[in-house]
Amino acid sequence: MVMVLALISFSGHSQTATKKKTSFKVYGKCGMCKSTIEKSVVGKAGIYSASWDLKTKRMTVTYNPEKTSVSKIKQKIADAGYDTESHRAKKATYDKLHGCCKYERPKS
């Protein structure tokens, strides 16, 4: 009985230990941007939740660091056409964004 309780306790602890939360800037400017930015990472391996705040331009992501990294998350966002503090979208990808989504790109 003690072994079973110990295993249950250890199992529950290891699941919560694999969740990390991070926040970083993502450039964008409208509700359509919010949808595209969030969809670029939500449902991907290792990502539990993602939310981009239009007003602050901050992306908050809860993820499993054993399955993905902040760099990989930022790259997925850049692949969708949006710049972060450290990852820049390709010009061709940015150019395909809807007109209302063309944010002022930071200087590289």
C-alpha positions, -999 to +999 in steps of 0.1 A: +000+000+000+028+024+009+045+016-025+013+024-044+009+057-026+045+066-032+042+059-069+010+079-072+026+108-054+058+107-075+038+104-107+017+134-099+048+154-090+066+146-122+036+158-143+036+192-127+073+195-129+073+194-167+052+225-171+070+258-175+055+292-182+072+320-202+063+354-216+079+373-245+071+401-270+055+392-303+048+420-328+013+423-343-016+447-343-051+433-345-075+405-335-066+386-366-030+387-356-040+373-321-057+344-337-029+336-361-002+340-335-020+317-310-029+291-336+008+289-347+016+272-314-016+259-298-019+222-302+017+217-311+038+191-293+047+202-258+025+233-257-003+233-231-016+269-236-008+301-254-023+335-252-012+368-270-023+401-255-031+427-281-025+456-258+008+446-243+020+425-273+031+398-248+027+361-256+023+338-225+030+302-231+028+272-208+049+243-222+068+211-215+105+218-217+112+181-223+092+183-256+099+218-269+119+250-262+112+287-261+134+290-292+112+265-311+081+282-300+093+316-312+104+300-345+068+286-350+055+322-345+081+336-369+071+309-395+035+323-392+048+358-401+053+374-368+086+387-353+096+381-317+125+397-298+149+371-311+132+355-341+124+373-373+098+362-398+110+358-434+101+388-455+080+366-479+060+352-450+055+387-435+044+400-469+016+373-471+000+386-440-034+403-444-032+441-448-045+449-413-019+426-399+011+445-413+028+457-381+058+480-380+087+456-380+115+462-355+149+470-371+171+440-374 
